[in-house]
Amino acid sequence: MVRLLAVSKGQAVEKMKQLQQLGQYHFGENYVQEALIKMDQFKHVSPMIWHFTGKIQSNKTRLISEKFDWVHTVDNERIAVRLNAGRINQAPLNVCIQIKMSTSLHRGGIGVNDVFALAKTIMAMPALELRGLMIMPELMNQHDIQNKANLQSQYEKWFHYYIQFQQHFGSKIDTLSMGMSYDRLQALKAGSNLVRIGTALFGSRI
Ligand SMILES: *Cc1c(COP(=O)(O)O)cnc(C)c1O
């Protein structure tokens, strides 16, 4: 089963409401303050499920662990420790480890050689539930067909990596968060089971 995460950062609440009325409950946000305002607008709608997909600033970890249901961008132990400490009297926070693609120069993510160690650490944290891996592509020219072909073969490698990861860490690992508006088809063909779609759903951001 593939899940659709509607990435609503920079999108109007009205558009989110239209989507929610069609049965979409998973929304992704990158900025804590913006997300809190939106959460307030949906506080009577159940079950809204909020995913944090932005860069995690350490002074925001408490709010993130309190207010969100998922975090896709955990990429170091220090942040994991803080998220774990901030989640009090709630069901565990679902987390994915964000992996850095070897070719990516400018986004977050942990190096592939350190993923298993971080996963082991997170598995031992009572307030965090490790659910899987998150892959982010490089920024690229939107019309570059060659790039898309390359991307698909890279994504196939990440899918195999994910299967190994799942075999190692067990059946609670059920999420490969891979694919955005631009590269969703390549990611889905490669085996992604959660796509994070913003502009292709909502139109361009404000
Ligand atoms: C903004 C964002 C998305 C959505 O990007 P679109 O190109 O609008 O689909 C997905 N994932 C992450 C981590 C993002 O920051």
The ligand as a MOL file (V3000), in Angstrom:
LIG
                    3D

  0  0  0     0  0            999 V3000
M  V30 BEGIN CTAB
M  V30 COUNTS 15 15 0 0 0
M  V30 BEGIN ATOM
M  V30 1 C 8.6010 20.6920 0.3170 0
M  V30 2 C 8.8830 19.2630 0.4980 0
M  V30 3 C 8.1900 18.2960 -0.2170 0
M  V30 4 C 7.1650 18.5970 -1.2800 0
M  V30 5 O 7.7910 19.1300 -2.4030 0
M  V30 6 P 6.9540 19.3500 -3.7700 0
M  V30 7 O 8.0180 19.5410 -4.7740 0
M  V30 8 O 6.1320 20.5780 -3.5550 0
M  V30 9 O 6.1330 18.1500 -3.9860 0
M  V30 10 C 8.4650 16.9600 0.0600 0
M  V30 11 N 9.3600 16.6070 0.9750 0
M  V30 12 C 10.0510 17.5100 1.6780 0
M  V30 13 C 11.0490 17.0490 2.6780 0
M  V30 14 C 9.8470 18.8670 1.4650 0
M  V30 15 O 10.5700 19.7640 2.1480 0
M  V30 END ATOM
M  V30 BEGIN BOND
M  V30 1 1 1 2
M  V30 2 1 2 3
M  V30 3 2 2 14
M  V30 4 1 3 4
M  V30 5 2 3 10
M  V30 6 1 4 5
M  V30 7 1 5 6
M  V30 8 2 6 7
M  V30 9 1 6 8
M  V30 10 1 6 9
M  V30 11 1 10 11
M  V30 12 2 11 12
M  V30 13 1 12 13
M  V30 14 1 12 14
M  V30 15 1 14 15
M  V30 END BOND
M  V30 END CTAB
M  END
